[in-house]
Amino acid sequence: MALFVIASCQLMVVLDITIVNIALPDIQRALGFSTTSLSWVVNAYTLTFGGLLLLGGRMGDILGRRRVFIFGVLLFVLASLLGGLSQNEWQLLAARALQGVGGAIASPTSLALISTTFPEGPERNRAFGVFAAVSAGGGAIGLLAGGMLVEWLNWRWVLFVNVPIGLLIVLATPRWIRESERHPGHFDVAGALTSTIGMVLLVYGFIRAAQDGWRDALTLAAFGAAVVFLLAFVLVEQRSRQPITPLHMFADRNRAGTYGMMLSLAAAIFGMFFFLTLFVQNVLDFSPLEAGLAFLPVSAVIAVGAGLASQFLPRYGPKPFMVVGAILAAAGLAWLTLTDVHSTYAGSVLGPMLVFSLGMGMEFVSLTLMALSNVAVHETGAASGLLNATQQVGGSLGLSILVTMFGTASNNEADKQIPAFLSQATPLERLRFERTGQLPAQYADEILTAGVSAAFIVAAIFTAIAAVIALFVIQVRPSDLERLQGGGVPTS
């Protein structure tokens, strides 16, 4: 029951990253978002979530993990309610940012609660397997849930649905989860602020570059300011007595390699969900519900990959699953680059999506175990927060890079398609294009597909980088295998 409560919270938090994707067209029409500002409905959540995860993990260490867990879930519930009631753009974006804060407090605390609730060995391995499957598969479940809620109710319910779920988690937590020991310390607020602001500016720079070009003054200013804030973050962490990011954690090559792999793989999985959602709805003409159902096999195959990894990790160690998982993910994304306007779901999307999902299921279990292996008990919150932070920051930053590539390739294809359309268009079609800026479906689909294919090429490169890190950086020691099998001395 403790694992059920913890996994339910993680599912709710991860699910909210993608559940709004399918609702974005309805949100745009209802609240008057421009296409440019619409992307911030996703980014406002993921950036505050990723940027404050480290602070959330530290709060659990100092104040008690169960207490902080409940507070984070309640804040998430309140933000979801406010978001569902939003009447204009700024209200929704503020609510989404507040959701990210709640998620940043609850998520790393939930992962740390597994470390303190389940003893090291097979029992904790299984618990991490469930947690990793929920973390990796929550995105696909979110797309399905979003499709159902938008089609059967309306877009506001993709936010309202969190309220009853969160309240049930809050009621169940005191009964099934015991409070952790509190460790003295202080909060590194300066580190949290400089890292969050730096990442927001960096992502903004990439998104603006896709729209206004790399020579745009605001684009360059955003990148310059991002460098300043991120350098300030590193200086703050070096001088802080209790930094939000203990830099000594990167001294362990396995943990540093794990964080690097998570950055790359998160970029790939965020991109896969985002661009395939666009493709199946706009090119294949799937309804919101059909689009959600199309991603349902992803969750099942991720669960299979996570189950295989958690079962055989004690025998073979995490490295084989890290290497094979990254190669499978890269192969699936490379396969997706072949999609075009004539592709079908069964013939061109389902196969590569399943290959990618199997690899990601293996990865998330292996990465979770490796990141928290041989970590002192009083730093499990910081370590789990850092792992989650690299996932969310990697996803946000990676998606912004993929969107930049998508925009560049789409603009290049538009330079070909617009003259082709104008050469054959009737006067009425020309007038409609001048008024709306929208091309007929056959031309628009070519532009979208060209951008999606380019984005998948870069996503495949990200996963190939993860495979190289797994192969040449990760080293599994005999003591690591002993701990996975339930032996060894726990770190205190």
For each residue, the residues with C-beta under 8 A, 3 or more apart:
1: 4 5 172 175 176
2: 5 6 113 117 176 177
3: 6 7 114 117 118 127 130 131
4: 1 7 8 176
5: 1 2 8 9 169 172 173 176 177
6: 2 3 9 10 110 113 114 117 131 177
7: 3 4 10 11 130 131 134
8: 4 5 11 12 165 168 169
9: 5 6 12 13 69 73 106 107 110 169
10: 6 7 13 14 107 110 111 131 134 135 138
11: 7 8 14 15 134 138 141
12: 8 9 15 16 76 162 165 166 169
13: 9 10 16 49 76 103 106 107 138
14: 10 11 17 107 134 135 138 139 142
15: 11 12 18 19 138 139 141 142 145
16: 12 13 19 20 45 80 99 103 142 162
17: 14 42 45 46 49 138 139 142 270 395
18: 15 21 138 139 140 142 143 146 273
19: 15 16 22 23 142 143 145 146 149 158 161
20: 16 23 24 27 41 42 45 146 158 159
21: 18 24 42 142 143 146 273 274 277
22: 19 143 146 147 150 277 281 288 291 292
23: 19 20 26 27 146 149 150 155 158 288
24: 20 21 27 28 38 41 42
25: 28 29
26: 23 29 30 150 154 155
27: 20 23 24 30 31 33 38 41 92 155
28: 24 25 31 32 33 35 38
29: 25 26
30: 26 27 155
31: 27 28 86 87 88 89 92
32: 28 88 89
33: 27 28 37 38 41 89
34: 37 38
35: 28 38
36: 39 211
37: 33 34 40 89
38: 24 27 28 33 34 35 41
39: 36 42 43 207 403
40: 37 43 44 93
41: 20 24 27 33 38 44 45 92 93 96
42: 17 20 21 24 39 45 46 274 399
43: 39 40 46 47 203 207 396 400
44: 40 41 47 48 93 94 96 97 100
45: 16 17 20 41 42 48 49 96 97 99 100 103
46: 17 42 43 49 50 100 392 395 396
47: 43 44 50 51 97 100 196 199 200 203 392 396
48: 44 45 51 52 97 98 99 100 101 104 196
49: 13 17 45 46 52 53 99 100 101 103 104 107 392
50: 46 47 53 100 104 199 388 389 391 392 393 395 396
51: 47 48 100 104 192 195 196 197 199 200 389 393
52: 48 49 55 56 100 101 104 105 192 196
53: 49 50 56 57 104 107 108 385 386 388 389 392
54: 57 58 108 191 192 195 244 245 382 385 386 389
55: 52 58 59 104 187 188 189 191 192 244 385
56: 52 53 59 60 68 72 104 105 106 107 108 109 385
57: 53 54 60 61 108 109 112 381 382 383 384 385 386 388
58: 54 55 61 62 185 187 188 242 244 381 382 385
59: 55 56 62 63 68 105 109 187 381
60: 56 57 63 64 65 68 69 108 109 112 180 381
61: 57 58 65 112 182 183 185 378 379 380 381 382
62: 58 59 182 183 184 185 186 187
63: 59 60 67 68 182
64: 60 67 68 179 180 181 182
65: 60 61 68 69 109 112 113 116 179 180 381
66: 69 70 113 173 174 177 178 179 180
67: 63 64 70 71 179
68: 56 59 60 63 64 65 71 72 105 106 109
69: 9 60 65 66 72 73 105 106 109 110 113 173 177
70: 66 67 73 74 170 173 174
71: 67 68 74 75 105
72: 56 68 69 75 76 102 103 104 105 106 107 109
73: 9 69 70 76 77 102 106 166 169 170 173
74: 70 71 77 78 102 166 170
75: 71 72 78 79 98 101 102 105
76: 12 13 72 73 79 80 99 102 103 106 162 166
77: 73 74 80 81 102 162 163 166 167 170
78: 74 75 81 82 98 102
79: 75 76 82 83 95 96 98 99 101 102
80: 16 76 77 83 84 95 99 159 160 161 162 163 166
81: 77 78 84 85 159 160 163
82: 78 79 85 86 91 94 95 98
83: 79 80 86 91 92 95 96 99 159
84: 80 81 156 157 159 160 163
85: 81 82 91 156
86: 31 82 83 91 92 95
87: 31 91
88: 31 32 91 92
89: 31 32 33 37 92 93
90: 93 94
91: 82 83 85 86 87 88 94 95
92: 27 31 41 83 86 88 89 95 96
93: 40 41 44 89 90 96 97
94: 44 82 90 91 97 98
95: 79 80 82 83 86 91 92 98 99 159
96: 41 44 45 79 83 92 93 99 100
97: 44 45 47 48 93 94 100 101
98: 48 75 78 79 82 94 95 101 102
99: 16 45 48 49 76 79 80 83 95 96 102 103
100: 44 45 46 47 48 49 50 51 52 96 97 103 104
101: 48 49 52 75 79 97 98 104 105
102: 72 73 74 75 76 77 78 79 98 99 105 106
103: 13 16 45 49 72 76 99 100 106 107
104: 48 49 50 51 52 53 55 56 72 100 101 107 108
105: 52 56 59 68 69 71 72 75 101 102 108 109
106: 9 13 56 68 69 72 73 76 102 103 109 110
107: 9 10 13 14 49 53 56 72 103 104 110 111 388
108: 53 54 56 57 60 104 105 111 112 381 384 385 388 389
109: 56 57 59 60 65 68 69 72 105 106 112 113 381
110: 6 9 10 69 106 107 113 114 131
111: 10 107 108 114 115 131 368 372 384 387 388
112: 57 60 61 65 108 109 115 116 180 380 381 384 385
113: 2 6 65 66 69 109 110 116 117 177 180
114: 3 6 110 111 117 118 124 127 128 131
115: 111 112 118 124 372 377 380 384
116: 65 112 113 180 377 380
117: 2 3 6 113 114 127 177 178
118: 3 114 115 123 124 127
119: 123 124 486
120: 124 483 486 488 490
121: 124 125 483 484 485 486 487
122: 125 126 314 485 486
123: 118 119 126 127
124: 114 115 118 119 120 121 127 128
125: 121 122 128 129 310 313 314 369 484
126: 122 123 129 130 310
127: 3 114 117 118 123 124 130 131
128: 114 124 125 131 132 310 365 368 369 372
129: 125 126 132 133 306 307 309 310 311 365
130: 3 7 126 127 133 134 306
131: 3 6 7 10 110 111 114 127 128 134 135 368
132: 128 129 135 136 306 310 361 364 365 367 368
133: 129 130 136 137 302 303 306 307 361 364 365
134: 7 10 11 14 130 131 137 138
135: 10 14 131 132 138 364 368 391
136: 132 133 139 269 302 306 360 361 363 364
137: 133 134 140 141 298 299 300 302 303 361
138: 10 11 13 14 15 17 18 134 135 141 142
139: 14 15 17 18 136 142 143 269 270 273 298
140: 18 137 143 144 273 295 296 298 299 302 357
141: 11 15 137 138 144 145 299
142: 14 15 16 17 18 19 21 138 139 145 146
143: 18 19 21 22 139 140 146 147 273 277 291 292 295
144: 140 141 147 148 292 293 295 296
145: 15 19 141 142 148 149 158 161 292
146: 18 19 20 21 22 23 142 143 149 150 158 288 292
147: 22 143 144 150 151 287 288 289 290 291 292 293
148: 144 145 151 152 289 292
149: 19 23 145 146 152 153 154 155 157 158 161
150: 22 23 26 146 147 153 154 155 157 158 288 289
151: 147 148 287 288 289
152: 148 149 289
153: 149 150 156 157
154: 26 149 150 157
155: 23 26 27 30 149 150 158
156: 84 85 153 159 160
157: 84 149 150 153 154 160 161
158: 19 20 23 145 146 149 150 155 161
159: 20 80 81 83 84 95 156 162
160: 80 81 84 156 157 163
161: 19 80 145 149 157 158 164 165
162: 12 16 76 77 80 159 165 166
163: 77 80 81 84 160 166 167
164: 161 167 168
165: 8 12 161 162 168 169
166: 12 73 74 76 77 80 162 163 169 170
167: 77 163 164 170 171
168: 8 164 165 171 172
169: 5 8 9 12 73 165 166 172 173
170: 70 73 74 77 166 167 173
171: 167 168 174 175
172: 1 5 168 169 175 176
173: 5 66 69 70 73 169 170 176 177
174: 66 70 171 177
175: 1 171 172
176: 1 2 4 5 172 173
177: 2 5 6 66 69 113 117 173 174
178: 66 117
179: 64 65 66 67
180: 60 64 65 66 112 113 116
181: 64
182: 61 62 63 64
183: 61 62 378
184: 62
185: 58 61 62 242
186: 62 241 242
187: 55 58 59 62 192 244
188: 55 58 191 192 236 237 240 242 243 244
189: 55 192 193
190: 193 194 236 240
191: 54 55 188 194 195 233 236 237 240 243 244 245
192: 51 52 54 55 187 188 189 195 196 244
193: 189 190 196 197
194: 190 191 197 198 229 230 232 233 236
195: 51 54 191 192 198 199 229 230 233 244 245
196: 47 48 51 52 192 193 199 200
197: 51 193 194 200 201 229
198: 194 195 201 202 226 227 228 229 230 232 233
199: 47 50 51 195 196 202 203 226 230 393 396 397
200: 47 51 196 197 203 204
201: 197 198 204 205 222 223 225 226 229
202: 198 199 205 206 222 223 226 230 397 400
203: 43 47 199 200 206 207 396 397 400
204: 200 201 207 208 222
205: 201 202 208 209 219 220 222 223 226
206: 202 203 209 210 397 400 401 403 404
207: 39 43 203 204 210 211 400 403 404
208: 204 205 211 212 216 218 219 222
209: 205 206 212 213 214 216 219 404
210: 206 207 403 404 406 407 408
211: 36 207 208 407
212: 208 209 216 218 219
213: 209 216 219
214: 209 219 220
215: 219 220
216: 208 209 212 213 219 220
217: 220 221
218: 208 212 221 222
219: 205 208 209 212 213 214 215 216 222 223
220: 205 214 215 216 217 223 224
221: 217 218 224 225
222: 201 202 204 205 208 218 219 225 226
223: 201 202 205 219 220 226 227
224: 220 221 227 228
225: 201 221 222 228 229
226: 198 199 201 202 205 222 223 229 230
227: 198 223 224 230 231
228: 198 224 225 231 232
229: 194 195 197 198 201 225 226 232 233
230: 194 195 198 199 202 226 227 233 234
231: 227 228 234 235
232: 194 198 228 229 235 236
233: 191 194 195 198 229 230 236 237
234: 230 231 237 238
235: 231 232 238 239
236: 188 190 191 194 232 233 239 240 243
237: 188 191 233 234 240 243 244 245 247
238: 234 235 243 247
239: 235 236
240: 188 190 191 236 237 243 244
241: 186
242: 58 185 186 188
243: 188 191 236 237 238 240 246 247
244: 54 55 58 187 188 191 192 195 237 240 382
245: 54 191 195 237 249 382 386
246: 243 249 379 382
247: 237 238 243 250 251
248: 251
249: 245 246 252 255 256 375 379 382 383 386
250: 247 255 256 259
251: 247 248 256
252: 249 255 256 374
253: 256 257 473 474 475
254: 257 258 370 373 473 474 475 476 480
255: 249 250 252 258 259 370 371 373 383
256: 249 250 251 252 253 259 260 473
257: 253 254 260 261 469 470 473 474
258: 254 255 261 262 367 370 371 387 474
259: 250 255 256 262 263 371 386 387 390
260: 256 257 263 264 466 469 473
261: 257 258 264 265 322 326 363 367 466 469 470
262: 258 259 265 266 367 371 387 390 391 394
263: 259 260 266 267 390 393 394 397 398
264: 260 261 267 268 394 398 462 463 465 466 469
265: 261 262 268 269 326 329 360 363 367 394 462 463 466
266: 262 263 269 270 390 391 392 393 394 395 398
267: 263 264 270 271 394 395 397 398 399 401 402 459 462
268: 264 265 271 272 329 333 356 398 459 460 462 463 466
269: 136 139 265 266 272 273 360 395
270: 17 139 266 267 273 274 395 396 398 399 402
271: 267 268 274 275 398 399 402 455 456 458 459 462
272: 268 269 275 276 333 336 353 356 456 459
273: 18 21 139 140 143 269 270 276 277 295
274: 21 42 270 271 277 278 399 402
275: 271 272 278 279 402 406 452 455 456
276: 272 273 279 280 295 336 349 353 452
277: 21 22 143 273 274 280 281 291 295
278: 274 275 281 282 448 452
279: 275 276 282 283 284 339 349 448 449 452
280: 276 277 283 284 286 290 291 294 345 349
281: 22 277 278 284 285 286 287 288 291
282: 278 279 285 444 445 448
283: 279 280 341 343 445 448 449
284: 279 280 281 343 344 345 349
285: 281 282
286: 280 281 290 291 294 345
287: 147 151 281 290 291
288: 22 23 146 147 150 151 281 291 292
289: 147 148 150 151 152 292 293
290: 147 280 286 287 293 294
291: 22 143 147 277 280 281 286 287 288 294 295
292: 22 143 144 145 146 147 148 288 289 295 296
293: 144 147 289 290 296
294: 280 286 290 291 345 349 350
295: 140 143 144 273 276 277 291 292 298 299 353
296: 140 144 292 293 299 300
297: 300 301 350 353 354 357
298: 137 139 140 295 301 302 353 354 357
299: 137 140 141 295 296 302 303 357
300: 137 296 297 303 304
301: 297 298 304 305 354 357 358 361
302: 133 136 137 140 298 299 305 306 357 358 360 361 364
303: 133 137 299 300 306 307 361
304: 300 301 307 308 358 361
305: 301 302 308 309 325 357 358 359 360 361 362 363 365
306: 129 130 132 133 136 302 303 309 310 361 362 364 365
307: 129 133 303 304 310 311 361
308: 304 305 311 312 321 361 362
309: 129 305 306 312 313 318 321 325 361 362 365 366
310: 125 126 128 129 132 306 307 313 365
311: 129 307 308
312: 308 309 315 316 321
313: 125 309 310 316 317 318 321 365 366 369 484
314: 122 125 481 484 485 486
315: 312
316: 312 313 320 321
317: 313 320 476 480 481 484
318: 309 313 321 322 365 366 367 369 370 474 476 480
319: 322 323 366 470 474 475 476
320: 316 317 323 324
321: 308 309 312 313 316 318 324 325 362 363 365 366
322: 261 318 319 325 326 362 363 366 367 370 470 474
323: 319 320 326 327 467 470 471
324: 320 321 327 328 359 362
325: 305 309 321 322 328 329 358 359 360 361 362 363 366
326: 261 265 322 323 329 330 359 363 463 464 466 467 470
327: 323 324 330 331 359 467
328: 324 325 331 332 355 356 358 359 362
329: 265 268 325 326 332 333 355 356 359 360 363 463 466
330: 326 327 333 334 359 460 463 464 466 467
331: 327 328 334 335 352 355 356 359
332: 328 329 335 336 352 353 354 355 356 357 359
333: 268 272 329 330 336 337 352 356 456 459 460 463
334: 330 331 337 352 456 457 460
335: 331 332 338 351 352 355
336: 272 276 332 333 339 349 352 353 356 453 456
337: 333 334 453 456 457 460
338: 335 343 348 453
339: 279 336 343 348 349 449 452 453 456
340: 343 449 453
341: 283 442 445 446 449
342:
343: 283 284 338 339 340 347 348 349
344: 284 347 348 349
345: 280 284 286 294 348 349 350
346: 349 350
347: 343 344 350 351
348: 338 339 343 344 345 351 352
349: 276 279 280 284 294 336 339 343 344 345 346 352 353
350: 294 297 345 346 347 353 354
351: 335 347 348 354 355
352: 331 332 333 334 335 336 348 349 355 356
353: 272 276 295 297 298 332 336 349 350 356 357
354: 297 298 301 332 350 351 357 358
355: 328 329 331 332 335 351 352 358 359
356: 268 272 328 329 331 332 333 336 352 353 359 360
357: 140 297 298 299 301 302 305 332 353 354 360 361
358: 301 302 304 305 325 328 354 355 361 362
359: 305 324 325 326 327 328 329 330 331 332 355 356 362 363 463
360: 136 265 269 302 305 325 329 356 357 363 364
361: 132 133 136 137 301 302 303 304 305 306 307 308 309 325 357 358 364 365
362: 305 306 308 309 321 322 324 325 328 358 359 365 366
363: 136 261 265 305 321 322 325 326 329 359 360 366 367 466
364: 132 133 135 136 302 306 360 361 367 368
365: 128 129 132 133 305 306 309 310 313 318 321 361 362 368 369
366: 309 313 318 319 321 322 325 362 363 369 370
367: 132 258 261 262 265 318 322 363 364 370 371 387
368: 111 128 131 132 135 364 365 371 372 387
369: 125 128 313 318 365 366 372 373 484
370: 254 255 258 318 322 366 367 373 474
371: 255 258 259 262 367 368 383 384 386 387
372: 111 115 128 368 369 375 380 383 384 387
373: 254 255 369 370 480 483
374: 252 479 480 483 491
375: 249 372 379 380 383 491
376: 379 380 491 492
377: 115 116 380 490 491 492
378: 61 183
379: 61 246 249 375 376 382 383
380: 61 112 115 116 372 375 376 377 383 384
381: 57 58 59 60 61 65 108 109 112 384 385
382: 54 57 58 61 244 245 246 249 379 385 386
383: 57 249 255 371 372 375 379 380 386 387
384: 57 108 111 112 115 371 372 380 381 387 388
385: 53 54 55 56 57 58 108 112 381 382 388 389
386: 53 54 57 245 249 259 371 382 383 389 390
387: 111 258 259 262 367 368 371 372 383 384 390 391
388: 50 53 57 107 108 111 384 385 391 392
389: 50 51 53 54 108 385 386 392 393
390: 259 262 263 266 386 387 393 394
391: 50 135 262 266 387 388 394 395
392: 46 47 49 50 53 266 388 389 395 396
393: 50 51 199 263 266 389 390 396 397
394: 262 263 264 265 266 267 390 391 397 398
395: 17 46 50 266 267 269 270 391 392 398 399
396: 43 46 47 50 199 203 270 392 393 399 400
397: 199 202 203 206 263 267 393 394 400 401
398: 263 264 266 267 268 270 271 394 395 401 402 459 462
399: 42 267 270 271 274 395 396 402 403
400: 43 202 203 206 207 396 397 403 404
401: 206 267 397 398 404 405 458
402: 267 270 271 274 275 398 399 405 406 455 458 459
403: 39 206 207 210 399 400 406 407 455
404: 206 207 209 210 400 401 407 408
405: 401 402 408 409 451 454 455 457 458
406: 210 275 402 403 409 410 451 452 454 455
407: 210 211 403 404 410 411 451
408: 210 404 405 411 412 454
409: 405 406 412 413 450 451 453 454 455
410: 406 407 413 414 447 448 450 451
411: 407 408 414 415
412: 408 409 415 416 450
413: 409 410 416 417 446 447 450 451
414: 410 411 417 418 447
415: 411 412 418 419
416: 412 413 419 420
417: 413 414 420 421 439 443 446 447
418: 414 415 421 422 439 443
419: 415 416 422 423
420: 416 417 423 424 443
421: 417 418 424 425 429 433 439 440 443
422: 418 419 425 430 433
423: 419 420
424: 420 421
425: 421 422 429 430 433
426: 429 430
427: 430 431
428: 431 432
429: 421 425 426 432 433 440
430: 422 425 426 427 433 434
431: 427 428 434 435
432: 428 429 435 436 438
433: 421 422 425 429 430 436 437 438 439
434: 430 431 437
435: 431 432
436: 432 433
437: 433 434
438: 432 433 444
439: 417 418 421 433 443 444 447
440: 421 429 443 444
441: 444 445
442: 341 445 446
443: 417 418 420 421 439 440 446 447
444: 282 438 439 440 441 447 448
445: 282 283 341 441 442 448 449
446: 341 413 417 442 443 449 450
447: 410 413 414 417 439 443 444 450 451
448: 278 279 282 283 410 444 445 451 452
449: 279 283 339 340 341 445 446 452 453
450: 409 410 412 413 446 447 453 454
451: 405 406 407 409 410 413 447 448 454 455
452: 275 276 278 279 339 406 448 449 455 456
453: 336 337 338 339 340 409 449 450 456 457
454: 405 406 408 409 450 451 457 458
455: 271 275 402 403 405 406 409 451 452 458 459
456: 271 272 275 333 334 336 337 339 452 453 459 460
457: 334 337 405 453 454 460 461
458: 271 401 402 405 454 455 461 462
459: 267 268 271 272 333 398 402 455 456 462 463
460: 268 330 333 334 337 456 457 463 464
461: 457 458 464 465
462: 264 265 267 268 271 398 458 459 465 466
463: 264 265 268 326 329 330 333 359 459 460 466 467
464: 326 330 460 461 467 468
465: 264 461 462 468 469
466: 260 261 264 265 268 326 329 330 363 462 463 469 470
467: 323 326 327 330 463 464 470 471
468: 464 465 471 472
469: 257 260 261 264 465 466 472 473 474
470: 257 261 319 322 323 326 466 467 473 474
471: 323 467 468 474
472: 468 469
473: 253 254 256 257 260 469 470
474: 253 254 257 258 318 319 322 370 469 470 471
475: 253 254 319
476: 254 317 318 319 480 481
477: 480 481
478: 481 482
479: 374 482 483 488
480: 254 317 318 373 374 476 477 483 484
481: 314 317 476 477 478 484 485
482: 478 479 485 487 488
483: 120 121 373 374 479 480 486 487 488
484: 121 125 313 314 317 369 480 481
485: 121 122 314 481 482
486: 119 120 121 122 314 483
487: 121 482 483
488: 120 479 482 483
489:
490: 120 377
491: 374 375 376 377
492: 376 377
